[in-house]
Every structure is written in C-alpha cells, then in structure tokens.
Amino acid sequence: RSLPLPHPDTVMSLAFSRRGDLLASGAADRFVKVHAVADGSPVRSFEGHTGHVLGVAWQAHGRRIASAGADNALKIWDMVTGEQQRTITGPKKEVTGVRFVGATDEIITSAADPLVRIYNVTNGAVVRDFGGAGDFVQTLASAPTLVAAGAQDGKVRLWNLADAKALHTIEPAPAQQ
C-alpha cells in the first residue's frame, strides 16, 4: 500500500496504533497526520508545532497521540475530537522522541540534552528524570520495567522504569587501528 503524499516534506517519525489499523506520522512540515492502514485514506491531521515533528506515539487505548517537536515542545492530541489537549514545554532543546508508558497518562521523552524524562500528560508535570543519558539523546525505547536511550556519544543506557536507577551502559566497540 502507498499513501498518497501524506506529507510534502521529510517524514521524521511513524507509529502504528495498538490494533495496527491506523498509522500516525510526523514530518518536517510540522504536522502530525493519521491514515487508515486498510486503504491509505486520511483520518485526521494535527497542526500546532512550530518546528519539525520528530516523534509520535499512541496511548494504548488509541484516544490520544503525543508528538515531540524540534520546537522544544510535546503536544498531546485527542484522536476523537481532533483537539490539542496540552502543550508541555519543559525541555530546553528539541524533543527527539516520545513513548507512552503502557496504558497510563505518562509519556517518556528524549531530547537534545542529557536527560530522559517522564511527564504526566494530564497536568504537564515532570514525574521522573533519568540522568546521565549522554549529551544529545537521539532515540528511546521502553518496556514494562525498562527505559533505554541512545545518544550521539554512541552509547545505549538502560534504567529501571520505576525508580530511574541506572542499570547498564552499552559502550561502542573500540575503534580498530
């Protein structure tokens, strides 16, 4: 299947809904768009970022989408109404990634700084910081009990989700001479 020009510029991020029937995309055009996987038809379009959309994530029940932007902002969107529910402007640099924590109202974020954070999307408050992530965190992943972040220093760091305790750092292999 191909989508008929979902964005007129570079697509920076993709995320399937939990059921796999919808695909959200974020792009350099500053939009988040949702398409039906079955036929490629557009379902919804969200406008509000003032910079590239670098990350998108679905809440487990599919009602909300979170987006991460080069404008240092996180935005929470309501899939049913199309409304922007919240803007979180805590990060001081571009937000490079976002993931919902299971079926909760919390999101894990990475940014162009040395912190990975969890925010509450209902009130915008910081729930927890994961320190020592490197100078520029490029990407992140989460599992039920773990958070991982990859930084521009070539290292992958792992933490315990519940208490932000650092568990392990995976170092790049030494350069061959």
C-alpha positions in Angstrom: 0.0 0.0 0.0 1.2 3.5 -0.6 -0.2 6.7 1.0 -0.9 9.5 -1.5 1.5 12.2 -0.4 1.0 12.1 3.4 3.4 15.0 3.9 5.0 17.3 1.3 8.3 17.1 3.2 10.5 14.6 5.0 8.7 12.1 7.3 10.6 12.0 10.6 8.5 9.5 12.6 5.9 6.8 12.4 3.8 4.9 14.9 1.1 2.3 14.4 -2.0 2.3 16.7 -2.1 -0.7 19.0 -4.6 -2.5 16.7 -2.4 -1.7 13.7 -5.3 -0.2 11.8 -4.0 3.4 11.9 -0.6 4.9 11.2 0.5 8.2 12.7 3.3 10.2 11.0 5.2 13.3 12.0 7.1 15.4 9.5 9.3 18.4 8.7 6.1 20.1 7.6 5.2 20.5 11.3 2.1 18.3 11.0 1.0 15.0 12.6 -1.2 13.0 10.3 -3.1 9.8 10.8 -4.1 7.4 7.9 -6.1 4.3 7.8 -3.8 1.3 7.0 -6.5 -0.6 5.1 -6.9 1.9 2.3 -4.5 4.7 3.0 -7.2 7.3 3.5 -6.5 10.3 5.7 -8.3 10.1 9.1 -7.0 13.2 10.9 -4.4 16.0 10.7 -3.0 17.9 13.7 -1.3 21.2 13.3 0.4 23.1 16.1 4.1 22.5 16.2 6.4 25.4 15.0 9.2 23.0 14.1 9.7 19.5 12.7 7.7 16.7 14.3 10.5 14.3 15.4 8.4 11.7 17.3 4.9 10.4 17.5 3.3 7.9 19.9 -0.1 6.4 20.6 -1.7 6.0 24.0 -2.6 2.3 24.5 -6.4 2.9 24.2 -5.9 4.9 21.0 -7.7 8.0 22.1 -4.5 10.2 22.4 -1.4 10.8 20.3 1.7 12.5 21.7 4.1 14.3 19.4 7.6 15.5 20.0 8.9 18.6 18.2 12.1 20.5 17.2 10.3 23.5 18.7 11.2 22.1 22.2 7.5 21.1 22.8 5.5 18.0 23.4 1.9 18.1 22.3 -1.0 15.8 23.3 -3.8 15.4 20.8 -7.3 13.9 21.1 -7.9 11.5 18.3 -11.7 11.6 18.7 -12.2 15.4 18.7 -9.0 16.5 16.9 -8.2 19.0 19.6 -4.9 19.7 21.1 -5.2 18.8 24.8 -1.9 20.0 26.2 1.5 21.5 25.3 4.4 20.6 27.5 7.4 23.0 27.1 9.7 21.6 29.8 12.6 20.5 27.6 15.1 23.3 26.8 16.1 21.8 23.5 14.4 19.9 20.6 12.4 16.9 21.7 13.7 13.9 19.8 11.3 11.1 20.9 8.2 10.2 22.9 6.6 7.0 24.1 3.5 6.4 26.3 4.2 4.4 29.5 1.9 1.4 29.0 -1.8 2.4 29.3 -1.0 5.3 31.7 -1.2 9.1 31.3 2.6 9.3 31.4 5.0 9.8 28.5 8.7 9.1 28.3 10.6 11.7 26.3 14.1 12.2 25.0 15.7 15.5 23.9 18.9 17.1 22.7 20.1 17.2 26.3 21.4 14.7 28.8 18.0 13.8 30.4 15.3 11.3 29.6 12.1 12.4 31.4 8.6 11.1 32.2 5.8 13.7 32.1 2.2 13.4 33.2 0.1 14.4 30.2 -2.9 15.4 32.3 -1.1 18.2 34.2 2.3 18.5 32.3 4.3 17.8 35.5 7.7 16.0 35.4 7.2 12.6 37.1 10.8 11.4 36.9 14.2 12.2 35.4 16.6 9.6 34.1 20.0 11.3 34.4 23.3 10.6 32.6 21.8 9.9 29.2 24.6 11.5 27.2 24.9 14.9 25.7 22.2 14.6 23.0 19.7 11.8 23.3 18.6 10.7 19.8 16.2 7.9 20.5 14.5 6.0 23.2 12.6 2.7 23.9 10.6 1.4 26.7 9.4 -2.0 28.1 7.2 -2.7 31.1 10.1 -2.3 33.5 12.9 -0.7 31.5 13.8 2.5 29.7 16.6 2.7 27.1 18.1 5.7 25.4 20.6 6.0 22.6 22.8 9.1 22.4 25.1 10.8 19.9 28.1 9.5 22.0 27.3 6.0 20.6 26.2 4.6 24.0 22.9 3.0 24.9 21.9 3.4 28.5 19.3 1.4 30.4 17.3 2.4 33.5 14.7 0.8 35.8 11.4 2.5 34.9 10.0 2.5 38.4 12.9 4.4 40.2 15.1 5.7 37.4 18.1 3.7 38.7 20.8 3.3 36.1 21.2 -0.4 35.2 23.7 -0.6 32.4 25.5 1.3 29.7 26.3 -0.4 26.4 29.6 1.0 25.1 30.6 1.2 21.4 33.2 -1.3 20.4 36.8 0.1 20.4 37.9 1.5 17.0 40.1 -0.8 15.0 43.5 0.5 14.0 
